[in-house]
Amino acid sequence: MRIGELARRTNVSERSLRYYEKQGMLSAERTPGGHREYPEAAVDRVIRIQELFAAGLCSEKIVQLLPCMRDTDGGPSVVATPKLVADLAAERARIDRMIADLVRSRDTLDEVIDAARLS
């Protein structure tokens, strides 16, 4: 499929898809006319990349992580290194801290809202 169809099917801009390719997260064959041609599996790959960005991972970590994941279900493959596992555990801990901070902020807002309602 061409880049426009991949963009449409994944709701990701063509610019982002080109960036993913430049960073090594996505690959495409080239037609004789120079157009990108993506395999069907690229849809799952782009969705996975979007999920990893949404989880707060940077493109450098995503490039390291993608070879360790199956695109179809996002499950692990057998090529994860101990360093990558440690890096991902650190990322998970960072996300847990962010969640805890957000919960504290929400609780504080709830207290302010309750106090304002009583006044």
Biopython code that builds the backbone (N, CA, C, O; Angstrom):
import numpy as np
from Bio.PDB.StructureBuilder import StructureBuilder

atoms = [
    (1, "MET", "N", (0.848, -1.175, 0.000)),
    (1, "MET", "CA", (0.000, 0.000, 0.000)),
    (1, "MET", "C", (0.890, 1.232, 0.000)),
    (1, "MET", "O", (2.019, 1.198, 0.489)),
    (2, "ARG", "N", (0.386, 2.283, -0.535)),
    (2, "ARG", "CA", (1.140, 3.541, -0.600)),
    (2, "ARG", "C", (0.985, 4.305, 0.710)),
    (2, "ARG", "O", (0.148, 3.967, 1.547)),
    (3, "ILE", "N", (1.794, 5.328, 0.870)),
    (3, "ILE", "CA", (1.857, 6.071, 2.129)),
    (3, "ILE", "C", (0.523, 6.723, 2.477)),
    (3, "ILE", "O", (0.155, 6.773, 3.650)),
    (4, "GLY", "N", (-0.209, 7.222, 1.482)),
    (4, "GLY", "CA", (-1.495, 7.853, 1.755)),
    (4, "GLY", "C", (-2.503, 6.881, 2.332)),
    (4, "GLY", "O", (-3.257, 7.230, 3.239)),
    (5, "GLU", "N", (-2.522, 5.660, 1.811)),
    (5, "GLU", "CA", (-3.442, 4.655, 2.333)),
    (5, "GLU", "C", (-3.051, 4.242, 3.745)),
    (5, "GLU", "O", (-3.916, 4.067, 4.604)),
    (6, "LEU", "N", (-1.748, 4.084, 3.990)),
    (6, "LEU", "CA", (-1.294, 3.746, 5.347)),
    (6, "LEU", "C", (-1.672, 4.860, 6.317)),
    (6, "LEU", "O", (-2.114, 4.592, 7.434)),
    (7, "ALA", "N", (-1.500, 6.095, 5.895)),
    (7, "ALA", "CA", (-1.869, 7.233, 6.738)),
    (7, "ALA", "C", (-3.363, 7.208, 7.043)),
    (7, "ALA", "O", (-3.774, 7.424, 8.183)),
    (8, "ARG", "N", (-4.160, 6.949, 6.036)),
    (8, "ARG", "CA", (-5.616, 6.917, 6.217)),
    (8, "ARG", "C", (-6.023, 5.771, 7.148)),
    (8, "ARG", "O", (-6.854, 5.958, 8.036)),
    (9, "ARG", "N", (-5.447, 4.603, 6.947)),
    (9, "ARG", "CA", (-5.838, 3.420, 7.724)),
    (9, "ARG", "C", (-5.387, 3.488, 9.180)),
    (9, "ARG", "O", (-5.979, 2.840, 10.043)),
    (10, "THR", "N", (-4.347, 4.265, 9.457)),
    (10, "THR", "CA", (-3.827, 4.351, 10.825)),
    (10, "THR", "C", (-4.119, 5.689, 11.484)),
    (10, "THR", "O", (-3.840, 5.875, 12.668)),
    (11, "ASN", "N", (-4.679, 6.615, 10.725)),
    (11, "ASN", "CA", (-4.951, 7.962, 11.217)),
    (11, "ASN", "C", (-3.667, 8.645, 11.710)),
    (11, "ASN", "O", (-3.667, 9.342, 12.725)),
    (12, "VAL", "N", (-2.587, 8.430, 10.974)),
    (12, "VAL", "CA", (-1.286, 9.016, 11.260)),
    (12, "VAL", "C", (-0.870, 9.787, 10.013)),
    (12, "VAL", "O", (-1.060, 9.312, 8.894)),
    (13, "SER", "N", (-0.310, 10.961, 10.203)),
    (13, "SER", "CA", (0.050, 11.791, 9.054)),
    (13, "SER", "C", (1.167, 11.157, 8.227)),
    (13, "SER", "O", (1.978, 10.381, 8.732)),
    (14, "GLU", "N", (1.185, 11.505, 6.964)),
    (14, "GLU", "CA", (2.256, 11.037, 6.086)),
    (14, "GLU", "C", (3.606, 11.530, 6.602)),
    (14, "GLU", "O", (4.608, 10.820, 6.514)),
    (15, "ARG", "N", (3.625, 12.730, 7.132)),
    (15, "ARG", "CA", (4.868, 13.281, 7.689)),
    (15, "ARG", "C", (5.388, 12.397, 8.822)),
    (15, "ARG", "O", (6.583, 12.109, 8.894)),
    (16, "SER", "N", (4.484, 11.968, 9.705)),
    (16, "SER", "CA", (4.892, 11.081, 10.800)),
    (16, "SER", "C", (5.405, 9.755, 10.260)),
    (16, "SER", "O", (6.395, 9.225, 10.764)),
    (17, "LEU", "N", (4.751, 9.219, 9.254)),
    (17, "LEU", "CA", (5.193, 7.951, 8.670)),
    (17, "LEU", "C", (6.593, 8.081, 8.081)),
    (17, "LEU", "O", (7.417, 7.177, 8.220)),
    (18, "ARG", "N", (6.856, 9.187, 7.436)),
    (18, "ARG", "CA", (8.210, 9.417, 6.896)),
    (18, "ARG", "C", (9.228, 9.509, 8.040)),
    (18, "ARG", "O", (10.343, 8.999, 7.931)),
    (19, "TYR", "N", (8.834, 10.161, 9.128)),
    (19, "TYR", "CA", (9.708, 10.257, 10.303)),
    (19, "TYR", "C", (9.983, 8.861, 10.866)),
    (19, "TYR", "O", (11.128, 8.540, 11.182)),
    (20, "TYR", "N", (8.957, 8.039, 10.994)),
    (20, "TYR", "CA", (9.141, 6.677, 11.506)),
    (20, "TYR", "C", (10.126, 5.914, 10.633)),
    (20, "TYR", "O", (10.979, 5.181, 11.133)),
    (21, "GLU", "N", (9.999, 6.095, 9.326)),
    (21, "GLU", "CA", (10.903, 5.415, 8.405)),
    (21, "GLU", "C", (12.334, 5.933, 8.583)),
    (21, "GLU", "O", (13.282, 5.148, 8.615)),
    (22, "LYS", "N", (12.483, 7.226, 8.697)),
    (22, "LYS", "CA", (13.812, 7.827, 8.866)),
    (22, "LYS", "C", (14.480, 7.347, 10.157)),
    (22, "LYS", "O", (15.696, 7.154, 10.194)),
    (23, "GLN", "N", (13.687, 7.155, 11.212)),
    (23, "GLN", "CA", (14.216, 6.713, 12.496)),
    (23, "GLN", "C", (14.466, 5.211, 12.556)),
    (23, "GLN", "O", (15.063, 4.724, 13.516)),
    (24, "GLY", "N", (14.016, 4.470, 11.541)),
    (24, "GLY", "CA", (14.219, 3.025, 11.524)),
    (24, "GLY", "C", (13.111, 2.234, 12.190)),
    (24, "GLY", "O", (13.280, 1.047, 12.466)),
    (25, "MET", "N", (11.972, 2.875, 12.456)),
    (25, "MET", "CA", (10.851, 2.189, 13.095)),
    (25, "MET", "C", (9.934, 1.523, 12.074)),
    (25, "MET", "O", (9.159, 0.634, 12.426)),
    (26, "LEU", "N", (10.014, 1.941, 10.828)),
    (26, "LEU", "CA", (9.112, 1.483, 9.773)),
    (26, "LEU", "C", (9.925, 1.393, 8.500)),
    (26, "LEU", "O", (10.824, 2.203, 8.275)),
    (27, "SER", "N", (9.617, 0.415, 7.667)),
    (27, "SER", "CA", (10.345, 0.315, 6.406)),
    (27, "SER", "C", (9.366, 0.137, 5.255)),
    (27, "SER", "O", (8.262, -0.381, 5.421)),
    (28, "ALA", "N", (9.804, 0.579, 4.094)),
    (28, "ALA", "CA", (8.995, 0.484, 2.884)),
    (28, "ALA", "C", (9.894, 0.121, 1.716)),
    (28, "ALA", "O", (11.071, 0.481, 1.679)),
    (29, "GLU", "N", (9.328, -0.585, 0.782)),
    (29, "GLU", "CA", (10.003, -0.834, -0.488)),
    (29, "GLU", "C", (9.746, 0.381, -1.371)),
    (29, "GLU", "O", (8.824, 1.157, -1.121)),
    (30, "ARG", "N", (10.555, 0.535, -2.389)),
    (30, "ARG", "CA", (10.358, 1.621, -3.347)),
    (30, "ARG", "C", (9.949, 1.040, -4.689)),
    (30, "ARG", "O", (10.516, 0.050, -5.151)),
    (31, "THR", "N", (8.955, 1.671, -5.309)),
    (31, "THR", "CA", (8.547, 1.280, -6.658)),
    (31, "THR", "C", (9.584, 1.811, -7.644)),
    (31, "THR", "O", (10.409, 2.647, -7.275)),
    (32, "PRO", "N", (9.555, 1.340, -8.888)),
    (32, "PRO", "CA", (10.478, 1.899, -9.894)),
    (32, "PRO", "C", (10.342, 3.420, -10.024)),
    (32, "PRO", "O", (11.302, 4.102, -10.382)),
    (33, "GLY", "N", (9.154, 3.946, -9.734)),
    (33, "GLY", "CA", (8.934, 5.385, -9.790)),
    (33, "GLY", "C", (9.322, 6.112, -8.513)),
    (33, "GLY", "O", (9.164, 7.330, -8.427)),
    (34, "GLY", "N", (9.829, 5.383, -7.513)),
    (34, "GLY", "CA", (10.292, 5.997, -6.275)),
    (34, "GLY", "C", (9.240, 6.132, -5.187)),
    (34, "GLY", "O", (9.518, 6.706, -4.134)),
    (35, "HIS", "N", (8.041, 5.616, -5.415)),
    (35, "HIS", "CA", (6.992, 5.697, -4.397)),
    (35, "HIS", "C", (7.201, 4.632, -3.328)),
    (35, "HIS", "O", (7.677, 3.532, -3.608)),
    (36, "ARG", "N", (6.836, 4.980, -2.101)),
    (36, "ARG", "CA", (6.916, 4.014, -1.009)),
    (36, "ARG", "C", (5.784, 3.005, -1.156)),
    (36, "ARG", "O", (4.651, 3.356, -1.487)),
    (37, "GLU", "N", (6.119, 1.741, -0.900)),
    (37, "GLU", "CA", (5.134, 0.661, -0.858)),
    (37, "GLU", "C", (5.293, -0.068, 0.471)),
    (37, "GLU", "O", (6.347, -0.638, 0.753)),
    (38, "TYR", "N", (4.241, -0.045, 1.283)),
    (38, "TYR", "CA", (4.277, -0.671, 2.601)),
    (38, "TYR", "C", (3.537, -2.004, 2.567)),
    (38, "TYR", "O", (2.533, -2.139, 1.868)),
    (39, "PRO", "N", (4.026, -2.988, 3.316)),
    (39, "PRO", "CA", (3.291, -4.253, 3.424)),
    (39, "PRO", "C", (2.077, -4.083, 4.336)),
    (39, "PRO", "O", (1.979, -3.100, 5.071)),
    (40, "GLU", "N", (1.177, -5.023, 4.285)),
    (40, "GLU", "CA", (-0.021, -4.987, 5.128)),
    (40, "GLU", "C", (0.354, -4.912, 6.612)),
    (40, "GLU", "O", (-0.344, -4.265, 7.393)),
    (41, "ALA", "N", (1.444, -5.565, 7.001)),
    (41, "ALA", "CA", (1.876, -5.573, 8.407)),
    (41, "ALA", "C", (2.243, -4.179, 8.906)),
    (41, "ALA", "O", (2.330, -3.969, 10.116)),
    (42, "ALA", "N", (2.459, -3.229, 8.012)),
    (42, "ALA", "CA", (2.814, -1.873, 8.426)),
    (42, "ALA", "C", (1.699, -1.227, 9.238)),
    (42, "ALA", "O", (1.962, -0.374, 10.086)),
    (43, "VAL", "N", (0.454, -1.627, 8.982)),
    (43, "VAL", "CA", (-0.667, -1.063, 9.753)),
    (43, "VAL", "C", (-0.490, -1.394, 11.233)),
    (43, "VAL", "O", (-0.572, -0.505, 12.081)),
    (44, "ASP", "N", (-0.248, -2.663, 11.546)),
    (44, "ASP", "CA", (-0.032, -3.060, 12.944)),
    (44, "ASP", "C", (1.203, -2.384, 13.518)),
    (44, "ASP", "O", (1.206, -1.972, 14.678)),
    (45, "ARG", "N", (2.249, -2.269, 12.711)),
    (45, "ARG", "CA", (3.489, -1.639, 13.182)),
    (45, "ARG", "C", (3.237, -0.182, 13.567)),
    (45, "ARG", "O", (3.687, 0.265, 14.622)),
    (46, "VAL", "N", (2.525, 0.556, 12.726)),
    (46, "VAL", "CA", (2.267, 1.974, 13.013)),
    (46, "VAL", "C", (1.395, 2.117, 14.259)),
    (46, "VAL", "O", (1.627, 2.998, 15.087)),
    (47, "ILE", "N", (0.405, 1.259, 14.387)),
    (47, "ILE", "CA", (-0.447, 1.294, 15.587)),
    (47, "ILE", "C", (0.390, 1.043, 16.832)),
    (47, "ILE", "O", (0.213, 1.711, 17.851)),
    (48, "ARG", "N", (1.310, 0.072, 16.748)),
    (48, "ARG", "CA", (2.181, -0.234, 17.886)),
    (48, "ARG", "C", (3.069, 0.975, 18.213)),
    (48, "ARG", "O", (3.248, 1.314, 19.383)),
    (49, "ILE", "N", (3.619, 1.620, 17.189)),
    (49, "ILE", "CA", (4.459, 2.798, 17.413)),
    (49, "ILE", "C", (3.660, 3.882, 18.119)),
    (49, "ILE", "O", (4.157, 4.506, 19.056)),
    (50, "GLN", "N", (2.443, 4.111, 17.686)),
    (50, "GLN", "CA", (1.594, 5.123, 18.308)),
    (50, "GLN", "C", (1.319, 4.786, 19.773)),
    (50, "GLN", "O", (1.322, 5.673, 20.627)),
    (51, "GLU", "N", (1.083, 3.515, 20.060)),
    (51, "GLU", "CA", (0.843, 3.101, 21.446)),
    (51, "GLU", "C", (2.072, 3.352, 22.314)),
    (51, "GLU", "O", (1.951, 3.786, 23.459)),
    (52, "LEU", "N", (3.244, 3.079, 21.769)),
    (52, "LEU", "CA", (4.479, 3.283, 22.534)),
    (52, "LEU", "C", (4.748, 4.767, 22.767)),
    (52, "LEU", "O", (5.191, 5.154, 23.849)),
    (53, "PHE", "N", (4.484, 5.597, 21.763)),
    (53, "PHE", "CA", (4.614, 7.047, 21.969)),
    (53, "PHE", "C", (3.614, 7.509, 23.033)),
    (53, "PHE", "O", (3.957, 8.315, 23.897)),
    (54, "ALA", "N", (2.382, 7.003, 22.973)),
    (54, "ALA", "CA", (1.358, 7.396, 23.942)),
    (54, "ALA", "C", (1.753, 6.987, 25.364)),
    (54, "ALA", "O", (1.355, 7.632, 26.334)),
    (55, "ALA", "N", (2.532, 5.917, 25.477)),
    (55, "ALA", "CA", (3.002, 5.469, 26.787)),
    (55, "ALA", "C", (4.155, 6.317, 27.299)),
    (55, "ALA", "O", (4.620, 6.127, 28.424)),
    (56, "GLY", "N", (4.622, 7.260, 26.473)),
    (56, "GLY", "CA", (5.664, 8.170, 26.910)),
    (56, "GLY", "C", (7.072, 7.772, 26.505)),
    (56, "GLY", "O", (8.037, 8.398, 26.943)),
    (57, "LEU", "N", (7.211, 6.745, 25.678)),
    (57, "LEU", "CA", (8.541, 6.351, 25.241)),
    (57, "LEU", "C", (9.015, 7.272, 24.126)),
    (57, "LEU", "O", (8.214, 7.737, 23.315)),
    (58, "CYS", "N", (10.303, 7.531, 24.088)),
    (58, "CYS", "CA", (10.889, 8.355, 23.026)),
    (58, "CYS", "C", (11.222, 7.459, 21.835)),
    (58, "CYS", "O", (11.260, 6.235, 21.954)),
    (59, "SER", "N", (11.458, 8.082, 20.701)),
    (59, "SER", "CA", (11.699, 7.314, 19.480)),
    (59, "SER", "C", (12.934, 6.422, 19.604)),
    (59, "SER", "O", (12.963, 5.330, 19.038)),
    (60, "GLU", "N", (13.947, 6.870, 20.333)),
    (60, "GLU", "CA", (15.146, 6.049, 20.508)),
    (60, "GLU", "C", (14.819, 4.728, 21.205)),
    (60, "GLU", "O", (15.303, 3.672, 20.798)),
    (61, "LYS", "N", (13.995, 4.790, 22.256)),
    (61, "LYS", "CA", (13.592, 3.569, 22.964)),
    (61, "LYS", "C", (12.701, 2.701, 22.085)),
    (61, "LYS", "O", (12.808, 1.474, 22.097)),
    (62, "ILE", "N", (11.828, 3.343, 21.328)),
    (62, "ILE", "CA", (10.925, 2.588, 20.463)),
    (62, "ILE", "C", (11.718, 1.816, 19.417)),
    (62, "ILE", "O", (11.404, 0.660, 19.131)),
    (63, "VAL", "N", (12.740, 2.441, 18.844)),
    (63, "VAL", "CA", (13.583, 1.759, 17.861)),
    (63, "VAL", "C", (14.218, 0.521, 18.484)),
    (63, "VAL", "O", (14.324, -0.515, 17.828)),
    (64, "GLN", "N", (14.641, 0.617, 19.741)),
    (64, "GLN", "CA", (15.244, -0.528, 20.431)),
    (64, "GLN", "C", (14.199, -1.595, 20.741)),
    (64, "GLN", "O", (14.491, -2.790, 20.686)),
    (65, "LEU", "N", (13.002, -1.169, 21.060)),
    (65, "LEU", "CA", (11.964, -2.083, 21.509)),
    (65, "LEU", "C", (11.272, -2.836, 20.378)),
    (65, "LEU", "O", (10.957, -4.015, 20.539)),
    (66, "LEU", "N", (11.032, -2.203, 19.264)),
    (66, "LEU", "CA", (10.249, -2.818, 18.191)),
    (66, "LEU", "C", (10.748, -4.186, 17.734)),
    (66, "LEU", "O", (9.929, -5.073, 17.493)),
    (67, "PRO", "N", (12.059, -4.391, 17.607)),
    (67, "PRO", "CA", (12.494, -5.729, 17.205)),
    (67, "PRO", "C", (12.165, -6.811, 18.230)),
    (67, "PRO", "O", (12.217, -8.001, 17.922)),
    (68, "CYS", "N", (11.832, -6.397, 19.436)),
    (68, "CYS", "CA", (11.524, -7.343, 20.509)),
    (68, "CYS", "C", (10.026, -7.606, 20.637)),
    (68, "CYS", "O", (9.598, -8.312, 21.551)),
    (69, "MET", "N", (9.229, -7.047, 19.734)),
    (69, "MET", "CA", (7.776, -7.197, 19.806)),
    (69, "MET", "C", (7.249, -7.783, 18.502)),
    (69, "MET", "O", (7.776, -7.512, 17.423)),
    (70, "ARG", "N", (6.214, -8.581, 18.623)),
    (70, "ARG", "CA", (5.507, -9.052, 17.435)),
    (70, "ARG", "C", (4.487, -7.990, 17.060)),
    (70, "ARG", "O", (3.755, -7.509, 17.925)),
    (71, "ASP", "N", (4.425, -7.616, 15.790)),
    (71, "ASP", "CA", (3.504, -6.564, 15.367)),
    (71, "ASP", "C", (2.040, -6.976, 15.479)),
    (71, "ASP", "O", (1.190, -6.155, 15.825)),
    (72, "THR", "N", (1.743, -8.226, 15.192)),
    (72, "THR", "CA", (0.340, -8.620, 15.126)),
    (72, "THR", "C", (-0.374, -8.543, 16.464)),
    (72, "THR", "O", (-1.550, -8.184, 16.521)),
    (73, "ASP", "N", (0.329, -8.878, 17.543)),
    (73, "ASP", "CA", (-0.343, -8.840, 18.850)),
    (73, "ASP", "C", (0.413, -8.009, 19.883)),
    (73, "ASP", "O", (-0.056, -7.855, 21.011)),
    (74, "GLY", "N", (1.570, -7.474, 19.517)),
    (74, "GLY", "CA", (2.341, -6.658, 20.451)),
    (74, "GLY", "C", (3.039, -7.450, 21.526)),
    (74, "GLY", "O", (3.675, -6.879, 22.412)),
    (75, "GLY", "N", (2.924, -8.775, 21.454)),
    (75, "GLY", "CA", (3.573, -9.611, 22.451)),
    (75, "GLY", "C", (5.078, -9.633, 22.271)),
    (75, "GLY", "O", (5.592, -9.169, 21.254)),
    (76, "PRO", "N", (5.784, -10.170, 23.251)),
    (76, "PRO", "CA", (7.239, -10.187, 23.165)),
    (76, "PRO", "C", (7.741, -11.254, 22.200)),
    (76, "PRO", "O", (7.101, -12.285, 21.996)),
    (77, "SER", "N", (8.893, -10.982, 21.616)),
    (77, "SER", "CA", (9.597, -12.013, 20.871)),
    (77, "SER", "C", (10.773, -12.451, 21.737)),
    (77, "SER", "O", (10.853, -12.076, 22.907)),
    (78, "VAL", "N", (11.659, -13.217, 21.190)),
    (78, "VAL", "CA", (12.735, -13.780, 22.012)),
    (78, "VAL", "C", (14.031, -12.990, 21.957)),
    (78, "VAL", "O", (15.055, -13.470, 22.442)),
    (79, "VAL", "N", (14.018, -11.781, 21.378)),
    (79, "VAL", "CA", (15.276, -11.070, 21.186)),
    (79, "VAL", "C", (15.499, -9.917, 22.157)),
    (79, "VAL", "O", (16.398, -9.108, 21.929)),
    (80, "ALA", "N", (14.736, -9.810, 23.211)),
    (80, "ALA", "CA", (14.938, -8.730, 24.185)),
    (80, "ALA", "C", (16.231, -8.973, 24.961)),
    (80, "ALA", "O", (16.484, -10.081, 25.433)),
    (81, "THR", "N", (17.035, -7.936, 25.084)),
    (81, "THR", "CA", (18.292, -8.047, 25.834)),
    (81, "THR", "C", (18.050, -7.677, 27.294)),
    (81, "THR", "O", (17.078, -6.987, 27.600)),
    (82, "PRO", "N", (18.904, -8.118, 28.185)),
    (82, "PRO", "CA", (18.748, -7.731, 29.591)),
    (82, "PRO", "C", (18.780, -6.212, 29.787)),
    (82, "PRO", "O", (18.039, -5.683, 30.615)),
    (83, "LYS", "N", (19.626, -5.512, 29.038)),
    (83, "LYS", "CA", (19.679, -4.052, 29.150)),
    (83, "LYS", "C", (18.361, -3.429, 28.722)),
    (83, "LYS", "O", (17.865, -2.510, 29.374)),
    (84, "LEU", "N", (17.794, -3.923, 27.632)),
    (84, "LEU", "CA", (16.518, -3.387, 27.179)),
    (84, "LEU", "C", (15.432, -3.653, 28.217)),
    (84, "LEU", "O", (14.613, -2.775, 28.486)),
    (85, "VAL", "N", (15.413, -4.828, 28.793)),
    (85, "VAL", "CA", (14.434, -5.148, 29.833)),
    (85, "VAL", "C", (14.594, -4.184, 31.011)),
    (85, "VAL", "O", (13.601, -3.690, 31.545)),
    (86, "ALA", "N", (15.827, -3.916, 31.413)),
    (86, "ALA", "CA", (16.074, -2.978, 32.517)),
    (86, "ALA", "C", (15.619, -1.576, 32.141)),
    (86, "ALA", "O", (15.009, -0.885, 32.958)),
    (87, "ASP", "N", (15.908, -1.143, 30.908)),
    (87, "ASP", "CA", (15.475, 0.183, 30.452)),
    (87, "ASP", "C", (13.954, 0.286, 30.446)),
    (87, "ASP", "O", (13.393, 1.307, 30.842)),
    (88, "LEU", "N", (13.301, -0.762, 30.001)),
    (88, "LEU", "CA", (11.832, -0.745, 29.952)),
    (88, "LEU", "C", (11.238, -0.773, 31.357)),
    (88, "LEU", "O", (10.213, -0.140, 31.608)),
    (89, "ALA", "N", (11.862, -1.490, 32.257)),
    (89, "ALA", "CA", (11.394, -1.491, 33.648)),
    (89, "ALA", "C", (11.520, -0.092, 34.237)),
    (89, "ALA", "O", (10.657, 0.345, 34.998)),
    (90, "ALA", "N", (12.589, 0.609, 33.888)),
    (90, "ALA", "CA", (12.758, 1.994, 34.356)),
    (90, "ALA", "C", (11.684, 2.895, 33.756)),
    (90, "ALA", "O", (11.158, 3.769, 34.445)),
    (91, "GLU", "N", (11.356, 2.696, 32.490)),
    (91, "GLU", "CA", (10.288, 3.467, 31.857)),
    (91, "GLU", "C", (8.955, 3.201, 32.548)),
    (91, "GLU", "O", (8.169, 4.120, 32.777)),
    (92, "ARG", "N", (8.712, 1.941, 32.877)),
    (92, "ARG", "CA", (7.461, 1.600, 33.562)),
    (92, "ARG", "C", (7.396, 2.262, 34.926)),
    (92, "ARG", "O", (6.343, 2.754, 35.331)),
    (93, "ALA", "N", (8.514, 2.277, 35.635)),
    (93, "ALA", "CA", (8.560, 2.941, 36.944)),
    (93, "ALA", "C", (8.297, 4.438, 36.793)),
    (93, "ALA", "O", (7.617, 5.036, 37.627)),
    (94, "ARG", "N", (8.830, 5.039, 35.740)),
    (94, "ARG", "CA", (8.589, 6.463, 35.487)),
    (94, "ARG", "C", (7.101, 6.708, 35.237)),
    (94, "ARG", "O", (6.534, 7.674, 35.746)),
    (95, "ILE", "N", (6.479, 5.841, 34.463)),
    (95, "ILE", "CA", (5.041, 5.978, 34.197)),
    (95, "ILE", "C", (4.246, 5.810, 35.487)),
    (95, "ILE", "O", (3.285, 6.542, 35.721)),
    (96, "ASP", "N", (4.640, 4.850, 36.327)),
    (96, "ASP", "CA", (3.960, 4.667, 37.613)),
    (96, "ASP", "C", (4.060, 5.928, 38.468)),
    (96, "ASP", "O", (3.088, 6.314, 39.118)),
    (97, "ARG", "N", (5.241, 6.580, 38.471)),
    (97, "ARG", "CA", (5.393, 7.823, 39.233)),
    (97, "ARG", "C", (4.484, 8.918, 38.666)),
    (97, "ARG", "O", (3.877, 9.679, 39.419)),
    (98, "MET", "N", (4.397, 8.988, 37.355)),
    (98, "MET", "CA", (3.529, 9.992, 36.732)),
    (98, "MET", "C", (2.070, 9.744, 37.104)),
    (98, "MET", "O", (1.332, 10.689, 37.383)),
    (99, "ILE", "N", (1.655, 8.492, 37.109)),
    (99, "ILE", "CA", (0.278, 8.154, 37.481)),
    (99, "ILE", "C", (0.023, 8.566, 38.927)),
    (99, "ILE", "O", (-1.013, 9.157, 39.232)),
    (100, "ALA", "N", (0.959, 8.260, 39.812)),
    (100, "ALA", "CA", (0.796, 8.633, 41.220)),
    (100, "ALA", "C", (0.696, 10.150, 41.371)),
    (100, "ALA", "O", (-0.117, 10.644, 42.153)),
    (101, "ASP", "N", (1.518, 10.889, 40.627)),
    (101, "ASP", "CA", (1.459, 12.357, 40.670)),
    (101, "ASP", "C", (0.106, 12.862, 40.171)),
    (101, "ASP", "O", (-0.464, 13.790, 40.743)),
    (102, "LEU", "N", (-0.395, 12.259, 39.120)),
    (102, "LEU", "CA", (-1.698, 12.674, 38.582)),
    (102, "LEU", "C", (-2.826, 12.367, 39.564)),
    (102, "LEU", "O", (-3.757, 13.159, 39.708)),
    (103, "VAL", "N", (-2.745, 11.235, 40.231)),
    (103, "VAL", "CA", (-3.770, 10.895, 41.228)),
    (103, "VAL", "C", (-3.740, 11.900, 42.368)),
    (103, "VAL", "O", (-4.792, 12.338, 42.833)),
    (104, "ARG", "N", (-2.542, 12.271, 42.828)),
    (104, "ARG", "CA", (-2.445, 13.284, 43.896)),
    (104, "ARG", "C", (-3.029, 14.618, 43.416)),
    (104, "ARG", "O", (-3.747, 15.283, 44.163)),
    (105, "SER", "N", (-2.728, 15.005, 42.192)),
    (105, "SER", "CA", (-3.279, 16.260, 41.650)),
    (105, "SER", "C", (-4.799, 16.202, 41.573)),
    (105, "SER", "O", (-5.481, 17.166, 41.922)),
    (106, "ARG", "N", (-5.325, 15.077, 41.119)),
    (106, "ARG", "CA", (-6.776, 14.917, 41.044)),
    (106, "ARG", "C", (-7.403, 14.993, 42.430)),
    (106, "ARG", "O", (-8.442, 15.629, 42.608)),
    (107, "ASP", "N", (-6.778, 14.349, 43.408)),
    (107, "ASP", "CA", (-7.303, 14.380, 44.771)),
    (107, "ASP", "C", (-7.305, 15.804, 45.320)),
    (107, "ASP", "O", (-8.261, 16.212, 45.980)),
    (108, "THR", "N", (-6.255, 16.550, 45.055)),
    (108, "THR", "CA", (-6.191, 17.944, 45.490)),
    (108, "THR", "C", (-7.296, 18.761, 44.837)),
    (108, "THR", "O", (-7.967, 19.552, 45.501)),
    (109, "LEU", "N", (-7.483, 18.570, 43.544)),
    (109, "LEU", "CA", (-8.570, 19.279, 42.850)),
    (109, "LEU", "C", (-9.926, 18.915, 43.430)),
    (109, "LEU", "O", (-10.783, 19.784, 43.593)),
    (110, "ASP", "N", (-10.129, 17.647, 43.743)),
    (110, "ASP", "CA", (-11.396, 17.232, 44.351)),
    (110, "ASP", "C", (-11.620, 17.943, 45.681)),
    (110, "ASP", "O", (-12.743, 18.349, 45.984)),
    (111, "GLU", "N", (-10.567, 18.098, 46.474)),
    (111, "GLU", "CA", (-10.686, 18.792, 47.753)),
    (111, "GLU", "C", (-11.053, 20.255, 47.547)),
    (111, "GLU", "O", (-11.896, 20.795, 48.264)),
    (112, "VAL", "N", (-10.423, 20.892, 46.572)),
    (112, "VAL", "CA", (-10.722, 22.303, 46.294)),
    (112, "VAL", "C", (-12.155, 22.435, 45.786)),
    (112, "VAL", "O", (-12.873, 23.348, 46.194)),
    (113, "ILE", "N", (-12.571, 21.546, 44.912)),
    (113, "ILE", "CA", (-13.939, 21.593, 44.386)),
    (113, "ILE", "C", (-14.938, 21.395, 45.505)),
    (113, "ILE", "O", (-15.930, 22.119, 45.584)),
    (114, "ASP", "N", (-14.689, 20.406, 46.389)),
    (114, "ASP", "CA", (-15.601, 20.166, 47.507)),
    (114, "ASP", "C", (-15.667, 21.380, 48.441)),
    (114, "ASP", "O", (-16.743, 21.763, 48.900)),
    (115, "ALA", "N", (-14.509, 21.976, 48.713)),
    (115, "ALA", "CA", (-14.480, 23.155, 49.588)),
    (115, "ALA", "C", (-15.225, 24.319, 48.950)),
    (115, "ALA", "O", (-15.929, 25.059, 49.638)),
    (116, "ALA", "N", (-15.077, 24.483, 47.668)),
    (116, "ALA", "CA", (-15.770, 25.588, 46.966)),
    (116, "ALA", "C", (-17.278, 25.367, 46.968)),
    (116, "ALA", "O", (-18.041, 26.330, 47.047)),
    (117, "ARG", "N", (-17.708, 24.141, 46.886)),
    (117, "ARG", "CA", (-19.146, 23.847, 46.888)),
    (117, "ARG", "C", (-19.773, 24.131, 48.261)),
    (117, "ARG", "O", (-20.950, 24.479, 48.351)),
    (118, "LEU", "N", (-18.995, 23.983, 49.304)),
    (118, "LEU", "CA", (-19.500, 24.181, 50.661)),
    (118, "LEU", "C", (-19.551, 25.655, 51.032)),
    (118, "LEU", "O", (-20.235, 26.032, 51.983)),
    (119, "SER", "N", (-18.845, 26.480, 50.301)),
    (119, "SER", "CA", (-18.802, 27.895, 50.696)),
    (119, "SER", "C", (-19.908, 28.703, 50.056)),
    (119, "SER", "O", (-20.007, 29.907, 50.288)),
]
sb = StructureBuilder()
sb.init_structure("model")
sb.init_model(0)
sb.init_chain("A")
sb.init_seg("    ")
for serial, (resi, resn, name, xyz) in enumerate(atoms, 1):
    if name == "N":
        sb.init_residue(resn, " ", resi, " ")
    sb.init_atom(name, np.array(xyz, "f"), 0.0, 1.0, " ", f" {name:<3s}", serial, name[0])
structure = sb.get_structure()
